[in-house]
Amino acid sequence: MSYPQRLASIDTVRAVLTEGPIRLRFPETGRKTMLLDSLTASAIVAVYDGLSTENQAKLAEMLKSPAKFMRVVDFAFKHVKGVVAS
């Protein structure tokens, strides 16, 4: 199955909740992509929505790098309990 590609951002992560899986592109990696599913997206959005405006900006910046994106995913799954994809 072919998934649409979009640049990694919090808006893209939110879009996964309504549109389904998306392949994330990271400008620094060229053509490499990462598939984002609705369960992972819902965990990231739950963490993002619980942060202060200052920390939301920091998290949004972290989503632009594949390595930092994975750190956000790890953090989200460690700190969000009972997340159910919509």
DSSP file (Angstrom, degrees, kcal/mol; ACC not computed):
  #  RESIDUE AA STRUCTURE BP1 BP2  ACC     N-H-->O    O-->H-N    N-H-->O    O-->H-N    TCO  KAPPA ALPHA  PHI   PSI    X-CA   Y-CA   Z-CA
    1    1 A M              0   0    0      0, 0.0     2,-0.5     0, 0.0     0, 0.0   0.000 360.0 360.0 360.0 140.9    0.0    0.0    0.0
    2    2 A S        -     0   0    0      0, 0.0     0, 0.0     0, 0.0     0, 0.0  -0.834 360.0-160.6-100.0 130.2    1.2    3.5   -0.8
    3    3 A Y        -     0   0    0     -2,-0.5    19,-0.1     1,-0.0    17,-0.0  -0.832  25.6-104.5-108.6 146.8    0.9    6.2    1.8
    4    4 A P        -     0   0    0      0, 0.0    19,-3.2     0, 0.0     2,-0.4  -0.334  33.7-132.8 -65.3 151.3    1.0    9.9    1.2
    5    5 A Q  E     +a   23   0A   0     17,-0.2     2,-0.3    19,-0.0    19,-0.2  -0.886  30.6 165.2-108.9 138.5    4.3   11.7    2.1
    6    6 A R  E     -a   24   0A   0     17,-2.3    19,-2.7    -2,-0.4     2,-0.1  -0.980  42.6 -93.6-144.7 156.1    4.4   14.9    4.1
    7    7 A L  E     -a   25   0A   0     -2,-0.3     2,-0.3    17,-0.2    19,-0.2  -0.460  53.4 -99.6 -66.8 142.7    7.0   16.9    5.9
    8    8 A A        +     0   0    0     17,-2.1     2,-0.3    -2,-0.1    -1,-0.1  -0.492  66.9 130.5 -68.4 125.5    7.2   16.1    9.6
    9    9 A S  S  > S-     0   0    0     -2,-0.3     4,-2.2     1,-0.1     5,-0.1  -0.956  70.5 -99.5-163.0 167.8    5.3   18.7   11.7
   10   10 A I  H  > S+     0   0    0     -2,-0.3     4,-2.4     1,-0.2     5,-0.2   0.850 123.1  56.1 -65.6 -32.6    2.7   18.7   14.5
   11   11 A D  H  > S+     0   0    0      2,-0.2     4,-1.9     1,-0.2    -1,-0.2   0.890 107.7  48.1 -65.2 -38.3    0.0   19.5   11.8
   12   12 A T  H  > S+     0   0    0      2,-0.2     4,-1.4     1,-0.2    -2,-0.2   0.904 109.9  52.1 -66.5 -41.9    1.0   16.4    9.9
   13   13 A V  H  X S+     0   0    0     -4,-2.2     4,-0.6     1,-0.2     3,-0.4   0.922 110.9  47.9 -61.0 -43.8    0.9   14.3   13.1
   14   14 A R  H >X S+     0   0    0     -4,-2.4     3,-1.0     1,-0.2     4,-0.6   0.870 105.3  59.6 -63.4 -36.7   -2.6   15.6   13.8
   15   15 A A  H >X S+     0   0    0     -4,-1.9     4,-3.1     1,-0.3     3,-1.0   0.828  93.8  65.2 -62.7 -31.8   -3.6   14.8   10.2
   16   16 A V  H 3X S+     0   0    0     -4,-1.4     4,-1.7    -3,-0.4    -1,-0.3   0.842  93.1  62.3 -59.6 -33.1   -2.8   11.1   10.8
   17   17 A L  H << S+     0   0    0     -3,-1.0    -1,-0.3    -4,-0.6    -2,-0.2   0.795 119.1  24.0 -65.3 -28.0   -5.6   11.0   13.3
   18   18 A T  H << S+     0   0    0     -3,-1.0    -2,-0.2    -4,-0.6    -1,-0.2   0.720 131.4  37.2-106.8 -27.9   -8.2   11.8   10.7
   19   19 A E  H  < S-     0   0    0     -4,-3.1    -3,-0.2     1,-0.3    -2,-0.2   0.625 101.6-123.7-102.9 -15.9   -6.6   10.7    7.4
   20   20 A G     <  -     0   0    0     -4,-1.7    -1,-0.3    -5,-0.4    -2,-0.2  -0.472  60.4  -2.3  97.7-175.1   -4.7    7.5    8.4
   21   21 A P        -     0   0    0      0, 0.0     2,-0.3     0, 0.0    16,-0.2  -0.096  61.9-172.6 -56.1 145.0   -1.0    6.6    8.1
   22   22 A I  E     - B   0  36A   0     14,-1.6    14,-2.8   -19,-0.1     2,-0.6  -0.984  25.5-123.4-136.5 144.6    1.4    9.0    6.5
   23   23 A R  E     -aB   5  35A   0    -19,-3.2   -17,-2.3    -2,-0.3     2,-0.3  -0.823  30.8-142.4 -88.1 122.0    5.0    8.7    5.5
   24   24 A L  E     -aB   6  34A   0     10,-3.7    10,-1.6    -2,-0.6     2,-0.4  -0.676   9.9-154.4 -86.4 136.8    7.0   11.5    7.1
   25   25 A R  E     -aB   7  33A   0    -19,-2.7   -17,-2.1    -2,-0.3     8,-0.2  -0.902   1.6-158.6-108.8 141.5    9.8   13.2    5.2
   26   26 A F    >   -     0   0    0      6,-0.9     3,-2.1    -2,-0.4     4,-0.5  -0.976  12.7-145.4-119.8 116.7   12.7   14.9    7.0
   27   27 A P  G >  S+     0   0    0      0, 0.0     3,-1.0     0, 0.0    -1,-0.1   0.819  97.1  57.9 -51.8 -36.3   14.5   17.5    4.9
   28   28 A E  G 3  S+     0   0    0     36,-0.4    37,-0.1     1,-0.2    36,-0.0   0.674 105.3  50.3 -71.9 -15.6   17.9   16.6    6.4
   29   29 A T  G X  S-     0   0    0     -3,-2.1     3,-1.1     1,-0.3     2,-0.6   0.421  93.8-145.9-103.4   1.2   17.7   12.9    5.4
   30   30 A G  T <  S-     0   0    0     -3,-1.0    -1,-0.3    -4,-0.5    -4,-0.2  -0.597  74.6  -1.3  75.5-119.4   16.8   13.4    1.7
   31   31 A R  T 3  S+     0   0    0     -2,-0.6    -1,-0.2    -6,-0.1     2,-0.0   0.553  99.2 115.9 -88.1  -8.3   14.5   10.7    0.5
   32   32 A K    <   -     0   0    0     -3,-1.1    -6,-0.9    -6,-0.2     2,-0.3  -0.361  43.7-174.7 -65.0 139.6   14.3    8.6    3.7
   33   33 A T  E     -B   25   0A   0     -8,-0.2     2,-0.4    -4,-0.0    -8,-0.2  -0.849  17.7-147.2-130.6 168.0   10.8    8.5    5.2
   34   34 A M  E     -B   24   0A   0    -10,-1.6   -10,-3.7    -2,-0.3     2,-0.4  -0.998  20.6-126.4-137.8 131.1    9.2    7.1    8.3
   35   35 A L  E     -B   23   0A   0     -2,-0.4     2,-0.5   -12,-0.2   -12,-0.2  -0.645  21.9-161.0 -81.0 129.8    5.7    5.7    8.5
   36   36 A L  E     -B   22   0A   0    -14,-2.8   -14,-1.6    -2,-0.4     2,-0.1  -0.955   6.9-161.8-113.9 121.3    3.5    7.3   11.2
   37   37 A D     >  -     0   0    0     -2,-0.5     4,-2.3   -16,-0.2     5,-0.2  -0.469  31.9-105.2 -97.4 171.9    0.4    5.4   12.4
   38   38 A S  H  > S+     0   0    0      1,-0.2     4,-2.5     2,-0.2    48,-0.2   0.818 115.9  55.5 -70.2 -31.2   -2.6    6.6   14.3
   39   39 A L  H  > S+     0   0    0      2,-0.2     4,-1.7     1,-0.2    -1,-0.2   0.943 112.3  42.5 -65.7 -46.4   -1.6    5.1   17.7
   40   40 A T  H  > S+     0   0    0      1,-0.2     4,-2.2     2,-0.2    -2,-0.2   0.913 114.6  51.7 -64.9 -42.7    1.8    6.8   17.6
   41   41 A A  H  X S+     0   0    0     -4,-2.3     4,-2.7     1,-0.2     5,-0.2   0.905 107.6  52.0 -61.7 -41.8    0.2   10.1   16.4
   42   42 A S  H  X S+     0   0    0     -4,-2.5     4,-2.1     1,-0.2    -1,-0.2   0.870 109.3  50.0 -66.1 -34.5   -2.4   10.0   19.2
   43   43 A A  H  X S+     0   0    0     -4,-1.7     4,-2.0     2,-0.2    -1,-0.2   0.921 112.4  47.1 -66.8 -43.5    0.3    9.6   21.8
   44   44 A I  H  X S+     0   0    0     -4,-2.2     4,-2.9     1,-0.2    -2,-0.2   0.927 113.1  48.4 -64.0 -44.7    2.4   12.5   20.4
   45   45 A V  H  X S+     0   0    0     -4,-2.7     4,-2.9     1,-0.2    -1,-0.2   0.890 108.9  54.0 -64.1 -39.2   -0.7   14.7   20.2
   46   46 A A  H  X S+     0   0    0     -4,-2.1     4,-0.9    -5,-0.2    -1,-0.2   0.918 113.1  42.7 -61.7 -42.9   -1.7   13.9   23.8
   47   47 A V  H >< S+     0   0    0     -4,-2.0     3,-0.7     2,-0.2     4,-0.5   0.941 114.4  51.0 -66.4 -47.7    1.7   14.9   25.1
   48   48 A Y  H >< S+     0   0    0     -4,-2.9     3,-1.4     1,-0.3    -2,-0.2   0.917 108.8  50.8 -57.1 -46.7    1.9   18.0   22.9
   49   49 A D  H 3< S+     0   0    0     -4,-2.9    -1,-0.3     1,-0.3    -2,-0.2   0.745 107.2  55.2 -65.8 -22.9   -1.6   19.2   24.0
   50   50 A G  T << S+     0   0    0     -4,-0.9    -1,-0.3    -3,-0.7    -2,-0.2   0.500  93.6  91.6 -87.4  -3.9   -0.5   18.8   27.7
   51   51 A L  S <  S-     0   0    0     -3,-1.4     2,-0.1    -4,-0.5    -3,-0.0  -0.483  81.6-104.8 -90.9 159.8    2.5   21.0   27.3
   52   52 A S     >  -     0   0    0     -2,-0.2     4,-2.5     1,-0.1     5,-0.2  -0.327  40.9-102.4 -70.3 164.4    2.9   24.7   27.9
   53   53 A T  H  > S+     0   0    0      1,-0.2     4,-1.8     2,-0.2     5,-0.1   0.887 123.3  52.5 -57.3 -40.8    3.2   27.0   24.8
   54   54 A E  H  > S+     0   0    0      1,-0.2     4,-1.4     2,-0.2    -1,-0.2   0.924 112.7  43.0 -62.5 -45.8    7.0   27.2   25.3
   55   55 A N  H  > S+     0   0    0      1,-0.2     4,-2.5     2,-0.2    -1,-0.2   0.785 107.5  60.6 -74.6 -26.8    7.4   23.4   25.5
   56   56 A Q  H  X S+     0   0    0     -4,-2.5     4,-2.6     2,-0.2    -1,-0.2   0.909 104.1  50.9 -62.6 -40.4    5.1   22.9   22.6
   57   57 A A  H  X S+     0   0    0     -4,-1.8     4,-1.8     2,-0.2    -2,-0.2   0.895 110.3  49.2 -63.2 -40.4    7.4   25.0   20.5
   58   58 A K  H  X S+     0   0    0     -4,-1.4     4,-1.8     2,-0.2    -2,-0.2   0.920 112.4  47.1 -65.0 -44.1   10.4   22.8   21.6
   59   59 A L  H  X S+     0   0    0     -4,-2.5     4,-1.3     1,-0.2    -2,-0.2   0.914 109.5  53.9 -65.1 -42.2    8.5   19.6   20.8
   60   60 A A  H  < S+     0   0    0     -4,-2.6     3,-0.3     1,-0.2    -1,-0.2   0.875 108.6  50.2 -59.5 -37.7    7.4   20.9   17.4
   61   61 A E  H >< S+     0   0    0     -4,-1.8     3,-1.5     1,-0.2    -1,-0.2   0.872 105.3  56.8 -67.9 -37.0   11.1   21.6   16.6
   62   62 A M  H >< S+     0   0    0     -4,-1.8     3,-1.4     1,-0.3    -1,-0.2   0.779  94.1  68.4 -65.4 -26.0   12.1   18.1   17.7
   63   63 A L  T 3< S+     0   0    0     -4,-1.3    -1,-0.3    -3,-0.3    -2,-0.2   0.607  86.1  70.4 -69.9  -9.7    9.7   16.6   15.1
   64   64 A K  T <  S+     0   0    0     -3,-1.5   -36,-0.4    -4,-0.2    -1,-0.2   0.557  92.2  61.9 -85.4  -8.3   11.9   17.9   12.3
   65   65 A S  S <> S-     0   0    0     -3,-1.4     4,-3.0    -4,-0.2     5,-0.2  -0.967  75.6-139.9-120.5 132.9   14.7   15.5   12.9
   66   66 A P  H  > S+     0   0    0      0, 0.0     4,-2.0     0, 0.0     5,-0.1   0.896 104.0  47.7 -59.3 -41.0   14.3   11.7   12.6
   67   67 A A  H  > S+     0   0    0      2,-0.2     4,-1.4     1,-0.2     5,-0.1   0.928 116.4  42.9 -66.5 -44.4   16.5   11.0   15.7
   68   68 A K  H  > S+     0   0    0      2,-0.2     4,-2.1     1,-0.2    -1,-0.2   0.849 109.3  59.0 -70.4 -33.4   14.7   13.6   17.8
   69   69 A F  H  X S+     0   0    0     -4,-3.0     4,-2.3     1,-0.2    -1,-0.2   0.921 104.8  50.2 -59.1 -43.6   11.3   12.4   16.5
   70   70 A M  H  X S+     0   0    0     -4,-2.0     4,-2.6     1,-0.2    -1,-0.2   0.848 107.2  54.3 -65.2 -33.6   12.0    8.9   17.8
   71   71 A R  H  X S+     0   0    0     -4,-1.4     4,-2.5     2,-0.2    -1,-0.2   0.894 108.1  49.9 -64.7 -39.2   12.9   10.5   21.2
   72   72 A V  H  X S+     0   0    0     -4,-2.1     4,-2.9     2,-0.2    -2,-0.2   0.920 110.6  49.9 -63.4 -43.9    9.5   12.2   21.2
   73   73 A V  H  X S+     0   0    0     -4,-2.3     4,-2.4     2,-0.2     5,-0.2   0.937 111.6  47.9 -60.7 -47.8    7.8    8.9   20.4
   74   74 A D  H  X S+     0   0    0     -4,-2.6     4,-1.6     1,-0.2    -1,-0.2   0.928 113.9  47.2 -58.8 -45.7    9.7    7.1   23.2
   75   75 A F  H  X S+     0   0    0     -4,-2.5     4,-1.7     1,-0.2    -2,-0.2   0.923 110.8  52.2 -61.4 -45.2    8.7    9.8   25.6
   76   76 A A  H  X S+     0   0    0     -4,-2.9     4,-1.7     1,-0.2    -2,-0.2   0.917 110.5  46.5 -60.6 -45.5    5.1    9.9   24.5
   77   77 A F  H  < S+     0   0    0     -4,-2.4    -1,-0.2     1,-0.2    -2,-0.2   0.791 112.5  51.0 -70.8 -25.9    4.7    6.1   25.0
   78   78 A K  H  < S+     0   0    0     -4,-1.6    -1,-0.2    -5,-0.2    -2,-0.2   0.804 120.3  33.5 -76.7 -28.4    6.3    6.2   28.4
   79   79 A H  H  < S+     0   0    0     -4,-1.7     2,-0.6    -3,-0.2    -2,-0.2   0.514 103.3  75.4-110.1  -6.5    4.2    9.0   29.7
   80   80 A V     <  -     0   0    0     -4,-1.7     2,-0.4    -5,-0.2     3,-0.2  -0.931  59.6-170.6-110.6 124.5    0.8    8.5   28.0
   81   81 A K        +     0   0    0     -2,-0.6    -3,-0.0     1,-0.2    -4,-0.0  -0.922  65.5  10.7-114.9 138.7   -1.4    5.7   29.4
   82   82 A G  S    S+     0   0    0     -2,-0.4     2,-0.4     1,-0.2    -1,-0.2   0.769  75.8 168.6  72.8  26.8   -4.6    4.5   27.8
   83   83 A V        -     0   0    0     -3,-0.2     2,-0.5    -6,-0.1    -1,-0.2  -0.588  13.0-168.9 -74.3 129.6   -4.2    6.3   24.5
   84   84 A V        -     0   0    0     -2,-0.4     2,-0.1   -42,-0.1   -45,-0.0  -0.982  22.0-121.9-121.7 127.9   -6.7    5.1   22.0
   85   85 A A              0   0    0     -2,-0.5   -46,-0.1     1,-0.1   -47,-0.0  -0.409 360.0 360.0 -66.8 140.8   -6.5    6.0   18.4
   86   86 A S              0   0    0    -48,-0.2    -1,-0.1    -2,-0.1   -47,-0.0   0.454 360.0 360.0 -79.4 360.0   -9.6    7.8   17.0
